[in-house]
Each structure stands twice: as C-alpha cells, then as structure tokens.
Amino acid sequence: MPSKSQLPWVPVHQSVPSFLFESPTATLPSTKPIIIDPKRPKTHYFTLHTLREWSKRLATGLVAAGFEAGDRVMLFSGNDLFTPVVVLGTLMAEGIYNSANPAYTPRELAHQLKDSEPKFILAADNCLDRALEAADLAGLSRSRVYLFETIQPGHENTAPQTSMVGNHWRSLISTPDAGEDFKWKELNTPELSNRTAILVYSSGTTGLPKGVELTHYNLISNARQLRQVQFTTDPSSRRALCCVPLYHGLGLVYYMIVAPSMGMQVYIMERYNLADMLDYIPKFKLTELLLVPPILIAMSKHIQTHQGKYNVDSIQKVIAGAAPIGMEITQDFEKIFSGRLNVRQGWGMSEALCITLCWHEQDPSKESSISVGKLLPGGEAMILNDKGVELPAGERGELWMRGPNVMKGYWKNPKATSDALTKDGWLRTGDIAYVDEDDKFYIVDRIKELIKVRGAQVAPAELEALLLEHPLLLDAAVIGAKGIGEEEYPRAYVVRREGATITEKDIVEFVSSKVSKVKRLTGGVRFVDSVPKNPSGKILRRELRERAAKEFSQGKKLMGKL
C-alpha cells in the first residue's frame, strides 16, 4: 500500500492573489516590511499592502497594453525586490508567469522563448543584450523586450518610461489611482483553480528543458501544506534570507508565496555571496536559512576556518534541499551551531513543487539524519522496482508521488506528460529512494541522468546534442564526474572523425562559447573509439562514471573550475 500523510488535508480552490491578499480591497498590514532588499532595508521594501498595490498596478498596465488571459510574461533576471510584483501582477492579470535562468546564453534562452512565446520579456540590464539576441533567434519582435530595473517603492514618478534600447518595464506599470481600482478574477472552483499560473523550465534527460505547468491550486496547496509543518510557531518573529535563485521553483514558491502568506520577513539577496550572507545573519537577526548543498558546504568550511569571527546565534532552523547531502557533511555543518540545531533535508522537484517531503519543525528527534522527512498533508508516495512492483520498507526503488502539488503537465508536450504522469495522477520521479518503518524517506540518488553542478541541474542530452553539432565529432556522451567531495563536473567522452586533429581544449572552448557557466565541461574531455551503449542505443553512463573515477584515481585530474 502507498504511504500516505497522516496529517489532515482539505482542498481549497482559489487564486494565488486571493490566497495571499484575501481580496483586492481587504485591509492588510501596511507598516511591517515583509519583502526587503538587505542592501537598502530602510528604503527598499514591501509591506503586504504595498506588495498588493504594486502588483495591481502592473496587472492594470499589462491589460492596458493588450495582455489577455493565458498570455505569458517572462522575467529574465537575477533576484530582485520587484520579482514578486512581476509574479503576482502577471497572475492578477490572468496570465502565466515564466521565469528564465539569468545565466542562459542567447541560444539557450531562444529555446524557451520559442516554447513559451511570452507576450512581454522583462530583462535585467546585464541580461538585456542576450534577451534581444535570443528574441532574434526565436523569431520574436524586439518590441516584446523591456528593460527591468528596481524602482524605489514610494518614488513611482521618478522611473523612466523608456530605456536606451527602447522599452522600459516602468511603462507597463499604471498610476496608483488606476491600480487601486483593479480587481482580479476569483478562481473558486476546481476547474478554475486548475488554470496554469507558472511555467518553470526543468532540465530533462531526453533533450531540451521542458516547461512545467503549475496551477493556482498547485501553488496554494503547497503553501498550505508547508504552513502545517514548517510554520508551527509565530511567523511574525521569524526572519529568513533568500540566497537561492528566484527563477527556480524552490525559491519562487517558498519566498514569493509561502513566506508572505505567513507574514514572515524575507530579505532577498540579489545573488548569493557568502561574505554578505554571513554579515546579514547577525545584522538582521535572521532566524532561518533554506540552503542548497554548495552553499551549506561553503558556509560550514568558512565559519570553521575563521572561528569566532561570525555570529550565527540567531539561526534557529536550517533546511537543505536540491540534492542529497551525506551524513559527514551534515554533521560537519551542525558543528558551527554547537549542537543546538540539526540541519533537516527536504525533497521536491519542479514537477512536485516546491517541497513534497520534509521534516516537521516540531519533530522531537535530535539526531543528525540524511532522511528527507515525511509526506506533507495530502501527499502519497510509493517505491517501485523496475517491473512496477511496489517494494516494502527498506528496499530501494523509484519514488512515485501523488498529491495536490504535483504538476498539471509539461507545456505543449503531451508525450512527455504521459511519460511522467499516470492516468490516476502518479508522478514517476525518476529518483531512487527508500522509506523506513517510521515513514521517513531517503533519497539515494537524484535523477541519475542529470548532473548536479552547484545545485543546478545540467542535462547530459543537451550537451551531447551540442557536441554533435561539431563537424569533427561523430559521437558523444556526457556524465557527471566526481572530484573531491560531493560536487559533480560535466565530463565528455567523444569520438572524433577519422583524421580529425581537434584537441580536448578545442572541444572545451567550443562548448563554453555556447552554454552558461554551469554547463561547461569542467570535468574535461576524453577521446574514445566508441561510446558504450546497450542494444537499444541507450548510453551506458555507469560504465563511463566508473571510467572517470578510475582516471581520476590515476592522476588524470578534473579541471574543476567554473
């Protein structure tokens, strides 16, 4: 029998704006900052009231500019104070919010533009040139691209309407009076709340990134699930630091929807920087952190190397996600808190946003653990072998999930949707896991085909397709090679055309010129006579991983630098 959460669950159908703000006119807290720029906390922040008003102004402006229900807005930017305004304003206008990795090259962004066809593309200054080039590659008009910059709340009349290259996103924001009159549509039935709200692009093992359709019901369900297990104490005194990217589902849902709905203060870092992060903890008396493994490891090593320099006494809770963390790393990290707290891992994926398995914050256990916790309310899970037979506790197999936060499907991709979702709603996660007798789950390996680079997912198939574009290469396979520690590095095994004089360095430079930093072949390149495959043509990556480990042990070092 599948495992089921023992916590109560009653479905609620409404829109994300109504979940956060009750209604367009409800009285909301107007003095307490809840979304804050840590570099300018006195002037750059939103209260729940001002967040609603600015979002209504954007929604009004979008509609006035011809935006219709179901249209998409893409944000191509790093973290910004106004990211939640773009998200919520789009949803208020009955649109679909579409985030893009700000590290994308024009070629990578063009794929997402072709697939999602956004009506408006908001690009940060350091992303603007790439956005314009990507629009050209995708066959979209440059007039869809708008420069996206922070505006100081309360100074709405000082921002420009145009930029040096044309449109400025300020032109899409209406006046305060016009925004005040805006009313969003309520989605209070199962059919209405099943409308797509957000497109998050997830790396797949079979090709280019796919758009994961997340509905209003998915988003508010996950927020309500997490309320029960992660917000059991008064949230008004809790302060969090967002150091993870908001283009990714984890940061987007947890910090843009869950935290504001609870009234928890969130300081949004423009980008992760360890020195700033360690400075902000005592400065703002932060109480909790949500970390990915590379940040957790860096924080642990840095603090222990500089003992006595950093004060982390205010931290009361640490959650880790995005990739499994071993017991040794977990225990090493816990040393910086002198045994007063345990880091607790959680599990989720873009298709089951944003957290599906986690620890109850009141769990009495005080032991270090590599478990990702238990099911959230309304969730079900089972472990199956490769023949589809459910396995008992303790045995490893593929994790299948079902629940109110499981995606609607893949955008315009019914084949991929049917491959991932069964007719009765089970999501085949592709992750190997097991469950113990106490219904705690353990992730053995993330999707085996994917390479984890600093918390990001890199699809080997995408890099292989790129390598095969090179005229001097016949075949290619890419795996994640491990160096010292837990980090993985993309490593290519390639077959040259007979007589070709191309070098390993040539191939590394070829790939680096076409992909973002995390996708570069930092694990190096090796030439082979043939790529090992099974009879059906599937690459035998395990053989290549074993080969890479052997090569590394023999002194053929990984490049290992980003």
PyMOL commands that set and color helices and strands:
alter all, ss='L'
color gray80, all
select helices_A, chain A and resi 16-21+48-64+83-92+106-116+125-138+142-144+169-172+176-180+190-193+216-230+235-237+249-262+274-283+293-305+327-337+414-420+460-467+504-512+517-519+541-553
alter helices_A, ss='H'
color red, helices_A
select strands_A, chain A and resi 3-4+35-36+45-46+72-76+96-100+120-124+145-148+162-163+166-168+196-202+210-215+239-242+265-268+288-291+317-320+344-345+347-349+352-358+374-375+380-384+397-402+409-410+427-435+441-445+451-453+456-458+473-482+488-496+525-527
alter strands_A, ss='S'
color yellow, strands_A
deselect
rebuild
show_as cartoon
